[in-house]
Amino acid sequence: MPVRRKKRVYGRQITNVWIWINTLSLAIADGMCGFRCYPLAAVETLLASAQIGQGMDFDIDIVVRLYWQGLDMVNIDTAVRYPLDGVSHFRMLEDNVLISKKHAQLFFGMLWRLPRLLARHWR
C-alpha cells in the first residue's frame, strides 16, 4: 500500500475512533467517507442550535451532533477507493488542525452529555 494511501486510511481510522468516543457508540461506521442522507427536520433543528463546521470537519461535526440529538444511524457499506492518480482537496496541515480542533470540541461537548449518552447505550 503506498504511503500516501496509508496516511489517508489511518487518518480515517483515527477519526472513527474519536467519533466512537464522542458518541460512546459504534453506531457510526465511518464518519468521513460514504454516501450521506440526513433527515431535513433533524438538520434544521441542529442548525438552529449549533454552528456546524464548514470544511473537512463538516461530516464529523454533523454526524456526531445528529447522533447526540437521538437520531439513529443506518450504515450501508460503501467502497472507499484512493486511486493513485486521484485528486484530493485535503490540505495536510490545515485540515488536520481543523479536524483535531473539531474532535476536541466534540469531546468536551460529549462530557456534559455523558449521562444521556450512557442511558441511550444501556437502552
C-alpha positions as YAML, in Angstrom:
chain: A
units: angstrom
residues:
- id: 1
  name: MET
  ca: [0.00, 0.00, 0.00]
- id: 2
  name: PRO
  ca: [1.54, 3.37, -1.00]
- id: 3
  name: VAL
  ca: [2.48, 5.70, 1.87]
- id: 4
  name: ARG
  ca: [0.00, 8.39, 0.79]
- id: 5
  name: ARG
  ca: [-2.86, 5.91, 0.81]
- id: 6
  name: LYS
  ca: [-1.80, 4.54, 4.21]
- id: 7
  name: LYS
  ca: [-1.93, 8.05, 5.68]
- id: 8
  name: ARG
  ca: [-5.48, 8.52, 4.41]
- id: 9
  name: VAL
  ca: [-6.64, 5.15, 5.72]
- id: 10
  name: TYR
  ca: [-5.01, 5.64, 9.13]
- id: 11
  name: GLY
  ca: [-6.34, 9.19, 9.37]
- id: 12
  name: ARG
  ca: [-9.87, 7.93, 8.72]
- id: 13
  name: GLN
  ca: [-9.44, 5.19, 11.32]
- id: 14
  name: ILE
  ca: [-8.25, 7.70, 13.94]
- id: 15
  name: THR
  ca: [-11.22, 9.93, 13.18]
- id: 16
  name: ASN
  ca: [-13.59, 6.98, 13.54]
- id: 17
  name: VAL
  ca: [-12.14, 6.15, 16.96]
- id: 18
  name: TRP
  ca: [-12.72, 9.74, 18.09]
- id: 19
  name: ILE
  ca: [-16.27, 9.62, 16.74]
- id: 20
  name: TRP
  ca: [-16.89, 6.42, 18.72]
- id: 21
  name: ILE
  ca: [-15.50, 8.12, 21.83]
- id: 22
  name: ASN
  ca: [-17.59, 11.26, 21.29]
- id: 23
  name: THR
  ca: [-20.78, 9.26, 20.83]
- id: 24
  name: LEU
  ca: [-19.93, 6.41, 23.25]
- id: 25
  name: SER
  ca: [-21.15, 4.19, 20.44]
- id: 26
  name: LEU
  ca: [-20.07, 2.26, 17.37]
- id: 27
  name: ALA
  ca: [-23.27, 3.33, 15.59]
- id: 28
  name: ILE
  ca: [-21.38, 5.50, 13.09]
- id: 29
  name: ALA
  ca: [-19.30, 3.13, 10.99]
- id: 30
  name: ASP
  ca: [-17.34, 5.75, 9.04]
- id: 31
  name: GLY
  ca: [-17.60, 9.41, 9.87]
- id: 32
  name: MET
  ca: [-15.74, 10.77, 6.87]
- id: 33
  name: CYS
  ca: [-16.46, 8.66, 3.80]
- id: 34
  name: GLY
  ca: [-19.53, 7.34, 2.08]
- id: 35
  name: PHE
  ca: [-22.91, 8.47, 0.89]
- id: 36
  name: ARG
  ca: [-24.79, 10.70, 3.31]
- id: 37
  name: CYS
  ca: [-28.50, 11.22, 3.64]
- id: 38
  name: TYR
  ca: [-29.70, 13.33, 6.55]
- id: 39
  name: PRO
  ca: [-33.34, 13.90, 7.56]
- id: 40
  name: LEU
  ca: [-34.09, 17.55, 6.86]
- id: 41
  name: ALA
  ca: [-36.08, 18.19, 10.05]
- id: 42
  name: ALA
  ca: [-33.23, 16.92, 12.24]
- id: 43
  name: VAL
  ca: [-30.69, 19.03, 10.32]
- id: 44
  name: GLU
  ca: [-32.89, 22.14, 10.61]
- id: 45
  name: THR
  ca: [-33.14, 21.61, 14.38]
- id: 46
  name: LEU
  ca: [-29.40, 21.13, 14.61]
- id: 47
  name: LEU
  ca: [-28.56, 24.21, 12.54]
- id: 48
  name: ALA
  ca: [-30.84, 26.32, 14.73]
- id: 49
  name: SER
  ca: [-28.87, 25.34, 17.83]
- id: 50
  name: ALA
  ca: [-25.26, 24.84, 16.72]
- id: 51
  name: GLN
  ca: [-22.72, 26.17, 14.29]
- id: 52
  name: ILE
  ca: [-21.51, 23.26, 12.15]
- id: 53
  name: GLY
  ca: [-18.04, 23.04, 10.63]
- id: 54
  name: GLN
  ca: [-17.78, 24.33, 7.08]
- id: 55
  name: GLY
  ca: [-14.69, 22.47, 5.86]
- id: 56
  name: MET
  ca: [-13.25, 19.00, 6.23]
- id: 57
  name: ASP
  ca: [-14.71, 18.97, 9.75]
- id: 58
  name: PHE
  ca: [-18.32, 19.16, 8.47]
- id: 59
  name: ASP
  ca: [-19.01, 15.42, 8.13]
- id: 60
  name: ILE
  ca: [-17.59, 14.67, 11.56]
- id: 61
  name: ASP
  ca: [-19.46, 17.53, 13.22]
- id: 62
  name: ILE
  ca: [-22.90, 16.93, 11.73]
- id: 63
  name: VAL
  ca: [-22.96, 13.16, 12.17]
- id: 64
  name: VAL
  ca: [-21.88, 13.32, 15.83]
- id: 65
  name: ARG
  ca: [-24.32, 16.10, 16.67]
- id: 66
  name: LEU
  ca: [-27.21, 14.32, 14.92]
- id: 67
  name: TYR
  ca: [-26.39, 11.24, 16.97]
- id: 68
  name: TRP
  ca: [-26.41, 13.39, 20.11]
- id: 69
  name: GLN
  ca: [-29.92, 14.58, 19.11]
- id: 70
  name: GLY
  ca: [-31.05, 10.96, 19.23]
- id: 71
  name: LEU
  ca: [-31.00, 10.19, 15.52]
- id: 72
  name: ASP
  ca: [-30.50, 6.51, 14.75]
- id: 73
  name: MET
  ca: [-27.81, 5.79, 12.18]
- id: 74
  name: VAL
  ca: [-28.15, 3.47, 9.21]
- id: 75
  name: ASN
  ca: [-24.83, 2.37, 7.75]
- id: 76
  name: ILE
  ca: [-24.62, 0.94, 4.28]
- id: 77
  name: ASP
  ca: [-21.23, -0.33, 3.14]
- id: 78
  name: THR
  ca: [-19.70, 1.95, 0.53]
- id: 79
  name: ALA
  ca: [-16.38, 1.20, -1.10]
- id: 80
  name: VAL
  ca: [-13.69, 3.79, -0.44]
- id: 81
  name: ARG
  ca: [-11.01, 3.98, -3.08]
- id: 82
  name: TYR
  ca: [-7.86, 6.05, -3.16]
- id: 83
  name: PRO
  ca: [-6.70, 5.93, -6.78]
- id: 84
  name: LEU
  ca: [-3.01, 6.66, -7.25]
- id: 85
  name: ASP
  ca: [-3.83, 9.42, -9.74]
- id: 86
  name: GLY
  ca: [-6.81, 10.70, -7.74]
- id: 87
  name: VAL
  ca: [-7.24, 14.34, -6.81]
- id: 88
  name: SER
  ca: [-7.59, 15.21, -3.15]
- id: 89
  name: HIS
  ca: [-8.74, 18.54, -1.78]
- id: 90
  name: PHE
  ca: [-7.36, 17.63, 1.65]
- id: 91
  name: ARG
  ca: [-4.74, 20.10, 2.90]
- id: 92
  name: MET
  ca: [-2.50, 18.03, 5.14]
- id: 93
  name: LEU
  ca: [-1.61, 20.57, 7.84]
- id: 94
  name: GLU
  ca: [-4.61, 22.92, 7.76]
- id: 95
  name: ASP
  ca: [-7.27, 20.22, 7.58]
- id: 96
  name: ASN
  ca: [-5.63, 18.01, 10.21]
- id: 97
  name: VAL
  ca: [-5.56, 21.01, 12.58]
- id: 98
  name: LEU
  ca: [-9.21, 21.78, 11.75]
- id: 99
  name: ILE
  ca: [-10.28, 18.18, 12.33]
- id: 100
  name: SER
  ca: [-8.26, 17.91, 15.56]
- id: 101
  name: LYS
  ca: [-9.91, 21.07, 16.91]
- id: 102
  name: LYS
  ca: [-13.32, 19.65, 16.00]
- id: 103
  name: HIS
  ca: [-12.59, 16.37, 17.79]
- id: 104
  name: ALA
  ca: [-11.52, 18.31, 20.90]
- id: 105
  name: GLN
  ca: [-14.64, 20.49, 20.75]
- id: 106
  name: LEU
  ca: [-16.88, 17.45, 20.35]
- id: 107
  name: PHE
  ca: [-15.10, 15.61, 23.17]
- id: 108
  name: PHE
  ca: [-15.82, 18.42, 25.63]
- id: 109
  name: GLY
  ca: [-19.39, 18.61, 24.29]
- id: 110
  name: MET
  ca: [-19.73, 14.89, 24.90]
- id: 111
  name: LEU
  ca: [-18.69, 15.19, 28.54]
- id: 112
  name: TRP
  ca: [-21.78, 17.12, 29.64]
- id: 113
  name: ARG
  ca: [-23.96, 14.78, 27.53]
- id: 114
  name: LEU
  ca: [-22.38, 11.75, 29.19]
- id: 115
  name: PRO
  ca: [-25.38, 10.72, 31.33]
- id: 116
  name: ARG
  ca: [-27.76, 10.89, 28.35]
- id: 117
  name: LEU
  ca: [-25.35, 9.01, 26.07]
- id: 118
  name: LEU
  ca: [-24.83, 6.28, 28.66]
- id: 119
  name: ALA
  ca: [-28.59, 5.95, 29.14]
- id: 120
  name: ARG
  ca: [-29.04, 5.62, 25.38]
- id: 121
  name: HIS
  ca: [-26.33, 2.97, 25.25]
- id: 122
  name: TRP
  ca: [-27.93, 0.91, 28.01]
- id: 123
  name: ARG
  ca: [-31.42, 1.01, 26.46]
...
